[in-house]
């Protein structure tokens, strides 16, 4: 795995009521032989906030 792209954190997704596996990106990076990580958390967080709002409207 030459690159890990880190988006929203698991704790953030849990606050949006999205079920996720409980593994942190840093654990994946640490297990990689390349150790490269790109962080896109603010961009991803906005997408999940929008998804949560859409889901709430359907209920």
Secondary structure by P-SEA (a helix, b strand, c coil): ccbbbbcccaaaaaaaccccccccaaaaaaacccbbbbbaaaaaaaaaaaaaaaaaaac
